[in-house]
């Protein structure tokens, strides 16, 4: 008799920008059963990947693939299936975790994973959505179709950042989430992205219909037209081929879904003044998210800002300095900002 093929457990970890998805995945890896091989597929809207730096110290049983420069649910939807099939074949994981972009709509991904290309190979388990309770008080997010459907499509919703939010804010957000239909299998609270690994194995057989399932359909159609019209062969952008020179960073601009973004990669020889960087990045307005890793005079630092909250901590990634910024409006000011970033160098080099 033919052997029954083992299906790979798969989870989506969703959430809007700054909800703490990457930190949560790192915490899950810390509790991974000994000997289990996990594969992580990370999608970043910005071309310059910052989230991959979080996994610089991952062990040999954790494989990470980054798909950068757009959302896998729309602008990169044409390459998702072959990319994922190849990633599974190459890494042969005991579990796969997919982290979509914070701007991604999960309905297309769920449909794809349940479709004929994967249903015989994977066991789609709970989608876990992380939510910052303060997001409900932000009109830009409270009215966002993607924000609503990230919660709508999840079996498990986890309120993160509870150490920084008032009880009133947490309770208001929780009460709102508990009104979703069908109801969540679990609404939990945490801080620092700590997830219980058992939450991953909640049942996901109930079909949760999105409220705004066609929100990214035009971008998907445009991506398909470009792909078929030009017979392009797409490779996932996992690394930048060129290397920056000191004082001459590489800059990459991108846009989509009503968001505009820019990323920079700096030479590892560029050394920044950390206080000057924090002043510059802390007062930019308006921004949805800032993430960066910088070689500073005393150490390598990871700097992150969501809304008006800025934080920094030592970074394990020490290969080059890099920055990504996502804003809610179109701008021509990226070159000017680059000049200000270079002014933060301790000893500017190059021409």
C-alpha positions as CSV (number, residue, x, y, z in Angstrom):
1,X,0.0,0.0,0.0
2,X,1.3,3.5,-0.8
3,X,2.4,5.5,2.2
4,X,0.3,8.4,3.4
5,X,2.2,11.6,2.8
6,X,2.7,13.6,5.9
7,X,1.1,17.0,5.7
8,X,3.1,20.0,6.9
9,X,1.4,22.1,9.5
10,X,1.2,25.7,8.3
11,X,0.3,28.9,10.1
12,X,-0.2,32.5,9.0
13,X,1.0,35.1,11.5
14,X,-0.8,38.3,10.4
15,X,-1.2,41.8,11.8
16,X,-1.0,45.4,10.7
17,X,2.3,47.3,10.6
18,X,4.0,47.4,14.0
19,X,1.8,44.7,15.6
20,X,4.8,42.6,16.5
21,X,4.6,39.7,14.1
22,X,8.4,39.2,13.7
23,X,9.0,39.4,17.4
24,X,6.3,36.9,18.0
25,X,7.8,34.4,15.5
26,X,11.2,34.8,17.2
27,X,9.5,33.9,20.5
28,X,7.8,30.9,19.0
29,X,11.2,29.7,17.7
30,X,12.5,29.9,21.2
31,X,10.0,27.3,22.2
32,X,10.3,25.1,19.2
33,X,10.4,21.3,20.0
34,X,13.9,19.9,19.9
35,X,14.8,18.5,16.5
36,X,11.9,20.0,14.6
37,X,12.7,21.8,11.4
38,X,10.8,25.1,10.9
39,X,10.7,27.2,7.8
40,X,9.8,30.9,7.9
41,X,8.5,32.8,4.8
42,X,8.6,36.5,5.4
43,X,6.9,39.0,3.1
44,X,8.1,42.6,3.3
45,X,6.4,45.5,1.5
46,X,9.7,47.4,1.3
47,X,12.5,46.2,-1.0
48,X,15.1,46.5,1.7
49,X,14.4,43.7,4.2
50,X,14.8,44.5,7.9
51,X,12.8,41.6,9.3
52,X,15.4,39.1,8.0
53,X,17.9,40.6,10.4
54,X,15.9,39.3,13.3
55,X,16.8,35.8,12.3
56,X,20.6,36.3,11.9
57,X,21.3,33.9,14.7
58,X,18.8,31.2,13.8
59,X,20.1,27.7,14.0
60,X,20.5,25.2,11.2
61,X,17.0,23.7,11.7
62,X,15.4,27.1,11.0
63,X,15.3,28.2,7.3
64,X,14.2,31.7,6.4
65,X,13.1,33.0,3.0
66,X,12.3,36.7,2.5
67,X,10.0,38.0,-0.3
68,X,10.6,41.7,-0.4
69,X,9.3,44.6,-2.5
70,X,5.5,44.2,-2.5
71,X,2.7,42.2,-0.9
72,X,2.4,38.5,-1.7
73,X,-1.4,38.8,-1.7
74,X,-1.5,41.1,-4.7
75,X,1.6,42.6,-6.5
76,X,3.6,39.4,-5.9
77,X,0.7,37.0,-6.1
78,X,1.9,35.6,-9.4
79,X,5.1,34.2,-7.9
80,X,3.7,33.0,-4.6
81,X,2.8,29.4,-5.6
82,X,6.0,28.5,-7.4
83,X,8.1,30.2,-4.7
84,X,6.3,28.4,-1.9
85,X,6.4,25.0,-3.6
86,X,10.1,25.4,-4.1
87,X,10.7,26.6,-0.6
88,X,8.9,23.6,0.9
89,X,10.7,21.2,-1.4
90,X,14.1,22.6,-0.5
91,X,13.6,22.9,3.3
92,X,11.3,20.0,4.0
93,X,10.0,21.5,7.3
94,X,8.1,20.0,10.1
95,X,6.2,23.3,10.3
96,X,5.9,26.4,8.1
97,X,5.2,29.9,9.4
98,X,4.2,32.5,6.9
99,X,4.4,36.2,7.9
100,X,2.6,38.3,5.3
101,X,3.3,42.0,5.0
102,X,1.5,44.2,7.5
103,X,-0.4,45.6,4.5
104,X,-1.4,42.2,3.1
105,X,-5.0,40.9,2.9
106,X,-5.1,37.3,4.1
107,X,-8.0,36.0,2.1
108,X,-6.0,35.3,-1.1
109,X,-3.3,33.5,0.9
110,X,-5.8,31.3,2.7
111,X,-7.5,30.4,-0.6
112,X,-4.2,29.6,-2.2
113,X,-3.1,27.4,0.7
114,X,-6.5,25.6,0.6
115,X,-6.4,25.2,-3.2
116,X,-5.4,22.3,-5.3
117,X,-1.7,23.2,-5.5
118,X,-1.2,22.7,-1.7
119,X,-4.1,20.9,-0.1
120,X,-2.4,17.5,-0.4
121,X,0.8,18.8,1.0
122,X,-0.1,21.1,3.9
123,X,-2.3,21.2,6.9
124,X,-3.5,24.7,7.3
125,X,-3.9,25.4,11.0
126,X,-4.9,28.5,12.9
127,X,-4.2,32.0,11.5
128,X,-2.9,34.1,14.4
129,X,-3.5,37.8,14.1
130,X,-1.6,40.2,16.4
131,X,-3.3,43.5,17.2
132,X,-2.0,46.6,18.9
133,X,-5.1,47.7,21.0
134,X,-4.2,51.3,20.3
135,X,-4.8,50.8,16.5
136,X,-8.6,50.9,17.1
137,X,-8.1,54.5,18.2
138,X,-6.3,55.4,15.0
139,X,-8.9,56.5,12.4
140,X,-6.6,55.6,9.6
141,X,-6.5,52.0,10.8
142,X,-10.0,51.8,12.3
143,X,-11.4,52.4,8.8
144,X,-8.9,50.2,7.0
145,X,-10.4,47.2,5.1
146,X,-7.2,45.2,5.5
147,X,-7.0,45.8,9.2
148,X,-10.6,44.6,9.6
149,X,-10.1,41.5,7.5
150,X,-6.8,40.5,9.1
151,X,-8.9,40.1,12.3
152,X,-11.9,38.7,10.5
153,X,-9.9,35.9,8.9
154,X,-8.1,34.8,12.1
155,X,-8.9,31.9,14.3
156,X,-6.8,33.4,17.1
157,X,-6.4,37.1,17.8
158,X,-3.7,38.2,20.3
159,X,-3.7,41.7,21.8
160,X,-0.1,42.6,21.9
161,X,1.6,45.6,23.6
162,X,-0.6,45.2,26.7
163,X,2.3,46.4,28.9
164,X,2.1,49.8,27.1
165,X,-1.7,50.2,26.7
166,X,-4.3,51.3,29.3
167,X,-6.8,48.7,30.6
168,X,-9.6,50.8,29.1
169,X,-7.9,50.7,25.6
170,X,-7.4,46.9,25.9
171,X,-10.9,46.2,27.0
172,X,-12.4,48.4,24.3
173,X,-10.4,46.6,21.6
174,X,-11.2,43.2,23.0
175,X,-14.9,43.9,23.2
176,X,-14.9,45.0,19.5
177,X,-13.0,41.9,18.4
178,X,-15.4,39.6,20.4
179,X,-18.3,41.0,18.2
180,X,-16.8,39.5,15.0
181,X,-18.8,36.7,13.3
182,X,-17.9,33.9,13.3
183,X,-16.4,34.3,16.7
184,X,-12.8,33.8,17.4
185,X,-11.6,30.5,18.8
186,X,-9.4,32.5,21.2
187,X,-8.9,36.1,22.0
188,X,-5.7,36.4,24.2
189,X,-3.5,39.1,25.6
190,X,0.2,39.3,25.7
191,X,3.2,41.6,25.6
192,X,6.6,41.4,23.8
193,X,5.0,39.1,21.2
194,X,4.9,36.1,23.5
195,X,2.7,33.4,22.0
196,X,1.7,30.0,23.4
197,X,2.8,27.4,20.8
198,X,-0.4,25.5,21.5
199,X,-2.4,28.3,19.9
200,X,-0.9,27.4,16.5
201,X,-2.8,24.1,16.5
202,X,-6.3,25.4,16.9
203,X,-8.6,24.1,14.2
204,X,-8.9,26.1,11.0
205,X,-11.5,24.1,9.0
206,X,-14.3,26.7,9.4
207,X,-14.3,29.0,6.4
208,X,-14.2,32.6,7.5
209,X,-15.4,34.8,4.7
210,X,-13.7,38.2,4.4
211,X,-15.7,41.4,4.6
212,X,-13.6,43.1,2.0
213,X,-12.3,40.2,-0.1
214,X,-11.8,42.2,-3.3
215,X,-9.9,45.1,-1.8
216,X,-6.6,44.1,-3.5
217,X,-8.1,42.4,-6.6
218,X,-7.2,45.3,-9.0
219,X,-3.5,45.0,-8.0
220,X,-3.6,41.2,-8.5
221,X,-5.1,41.6,-12.0
222,X,-2.4,44.2,-12.9
223,X,0.3,41.9,-11.6
224,X,-1.1,39.0,-13.6
225,X,-1.3,41.1,-16.8
226,X,2.3,42.3,-16.4
227,X,3.4,38.7,-15.8
228,X,1.6,37.1,-18.7
229,X,2.0,40.1,-21.1
230,X,5.8,40.2,-20.8
231,X,6.5,36.5,-19.9
232,X,8.6,37.7,-17.0
233,X,10.4,35.2,-14.9
234,X,10.3,36.5,-11.3
235,X,12.8,35.5,-8.6
236,X,12.1,36.4,-5.0
237,X,14.2,39.3,-3.9
238,X,16.1,37.9,-0.9
239,X,19.3,40.0,-1.2
240,X,20.6,43.1,-3.0
241,X,23.2,42.2,-5.6
242,X,25.2,45.5,-5.3
243,X,27.2,46.6,-2.2
244,X,27.0,50.2,-1.1
245,X,30.2,52.3,-0.8
246,X,30.9,54.3,2.3
247,X,28.9,57.5,2.3
248,X,26.9,56.3,-0.8
249,X,24.0,54.2,0.3
250,X,21.7,52.3,-2.0
251,X,18.1,53.6,-2.1
252,X,15.0,51.7,-3.2
253,X,11.6,53.4,-3.5
254,X,8.3,51.5,-3.8
255,X,4.5,52.2,-3.6
256,X,1.3,50.3,-3.5
257,X,-2.1,50.0,-1.7
258,X,-2.1,53.6,-0.9
259,X,1.3,53.5,0.9
260,X,4.7,54.8,-0.2
261,X,8.0,53.4,1.1
262,X,11.7,53.8,0.8
263,X,14.6,51.7,1.9
264,X,18.3,52.3,2.2
265,X,21.4,50.1,2.6
266,X,24.6,51.7,4.0
267,X,28.1,50.4,4.0
268,X,29.2,48.7,7.2
269,X,32.0,51.2,7.3
270,X,29.5,54.0,7.8
271,X,29.3,54.8,11.5
272,X,26.3,56.7,12.8
273,X,25.7,59.0,15.8
274,X,22.9,57.1,17.5
275,X,21.4,60.2,19.3
276,X,21.3,62.1,16.0
277,X,19.6,59.2,14.3
278,X,17.0,59.0,17.1
279,X,16.3,62.7,16.8
280,X,15.9,62.5,13.1
281,X,13.8,59.4,12.9
282,X,11.7,60.2,16.0
283,X,10.4,63.5,14.6
284,X,9.6,62.5,11.0
285,X,5.9,63.2,10.3
286,X,3.7,61.4,9.3
287,X,5.0,57.8,9.2
288,X,3.3,54.4,9.5
289,X,6.5,52.5,10.3
290,X,10.2,52.9,10.6
291,X,12.6,50.0,11.0
292,X,16.4,50.2,10.9
293,X,19.6,48.6,11.9
294,X,22.6,50.9,12.3
295,X,26.3,50.7,13.0
296,X,26.7,53.3,15.7
297,X,29.8,54.5,17.6
298,X,29.2,52.2,20.6
299,X,27.4,49.2,19.1
300,X,25.0,48.0,16.4
301,X,21.4,49.1,17.2
302,X,18.0,48.2,15.9
303,X,15.7,51.2,15.8
304,X,11.9,50.9,15.4
305,X,9.1,53.4,15.3
306,X,5.4,52.8,15.0
307,X,3.3,55.9,15.0
308,X,4.8,58.2,17.5
309,X,6.5,55.5,19.6
310,X,10.2,54.9,19.0
311,X,12.3,52.2,20.6
312,X,15.9,50.9,20.2
313,X,17.9,47.9,21.3
314,X,21.2,46.2,20.5
315,X,21.1,44.2,17.2
316,X,22.5,40.8,16.5
317,X,22.7,41.7,12.8
318,X,26.0,43.4,12.0
319,X,26.6,43.1,8.3
320,X,25.4,46.5,7.1
321,X,23.2,49.4,8.2
322,X,19.8,49.5,6.6
323,X,16.5,51.4,7.0
324,X,12.9,51.2,5.8
325,X,10.2,53.8,6.1
326,X,6.5,53.5,5.1
327,X,4.4,56.6,4.9
328,X,0.7,57.2,4.0
329,X,1.2,59.8,1.2
330,X,3.3,60.3,-1.9
331,X,6.5,62.3,-1.5
332,X,9.4,63.5,-3.5
333,X,11.5,64.1,-0.3
334,X,13.4,60.8,-0.2
335,X,16.7,62.4,-1.5
336,X,16.4,65.2,1.0
337,X,15.9,62.7,3.8
338,X,18.9,60.7,2.6
339,X,21.1,63.9,2.9
340,X,19.9,64.2,6.5
341,X,20.7,60.6,7.2
342,X,24.2,61.1,5.9
343,X,24.6,64.1,8.1
344,X,24.2,61.7,11.1
345,X,27.4,59.9,10.2
346,X,30.1,60.3,12.8
347,X,32.8,60.5,10.1
348,X,31.2,60.9,6.7
349,X,33.1,59.2,3.9
350,X,33.0,59.2,0.2
351,X,32.2,62.1,-2.2
